[in-house]
Amino acid sequence: MAQRPRRKKRKSKSPILLLLLLLVVIAVLGYKYLPEPQQLAEKISGDRTGAVSQLKPETQSAVSVSVGRLNSSQAILVRLKDQKILMAKNSEEKIYPASMTKIMTAILAIENLPDLREKIQLPPTIFQGLYQANASMTGFQPEEQVSAMDLLYGVMLPSGAESCVGLAERIAGSEGKFALLMNQKAAELGMNHTHFENATGLHAENHYTTVKDLAVLLSYALQNDLFREVFTASRYSTPPTNKHPGGITFYSTMFSALSSPKIAGGEILGGKTGYTDEAGLCLASLAQVGKEQYILITAGAKGNHDSEQYNISDALAVYNSLGKE
């Protein structure tokens, strides 16, 4: 008797359908809880240095010194803890930042160089123009091989222009391209009245800011532990290099101008001086008074490197008045 042909068993589609359904559910939930692009950008940025809250407006001056008695034509005092403006004088007027520019140069170097032990050779091409501009220098020589960390201290302590350009070219390929990064960072921080043309602060008509914008920048940078360490150093010695077998020791221009960092109820912890003919004497500083820390940005004081340092005098007057409150 002929056998009936066997029917092929039909495979169940249920497991496949369940798997597809599960994948759809996972995709929907993943999309729902995926961070928005802006949130993701903020997280990435926050992984490097915390975001800065907006400066809080001054209600009334919290210092006894009159702003009219300051030598500086622009000034702002901010309490770091809560970003409260305690004193302001023409804080949103356009200024030329001179070497206070180097605060931006330094924080960008820290954020963009993964290994600050990396050796960088300073090309001869960057020196001649800086010599002609009478720029302040660290003391490095053409073709000297130094670490990025050495350059970082060279930027902030002796205000060395060759250190600035060396870092700028290493990071961006040229100082001009590095200035684009500076402006991008300024925009991210809300420095809406700032434009950078170079990494050194040498005068340029289109290189400007305000003391208020610089307070935002310094508040941000001080959240970075390495920046704070460099900003508050009084001296630094490099290891031996191919041009300086004994290394170089350089000193903070601010601490060199201070007879003592002590103030009423505390001390000045660190700072970055600046000067050009157009900018006048400038200073961005950090101080501890009692349990609080404060930053003071001043610009436009009369004088020069050979005169009394009125930027320093103003800082002492403001910080001492806090300690007497």
PyMOL commands that set and color helices and strands:
alter all, ss='L'
color gray80, all
select helices_A, chain A and resi 14-33+37-48+67-69+98-112+124-132+148-156+161-172+175-189+211-221+225-231+253-257+310-323
alter helices_A, ss='H'
color red, helices_A
select strands_A, chain A and resi 74-79+84-89+119-121+145-147+235-237+249-251+262-263+266-276+280-289+292-301
alter strands_A, ss='S'
color yellow, strands_A
deselect
rebuild
show_as cartoon
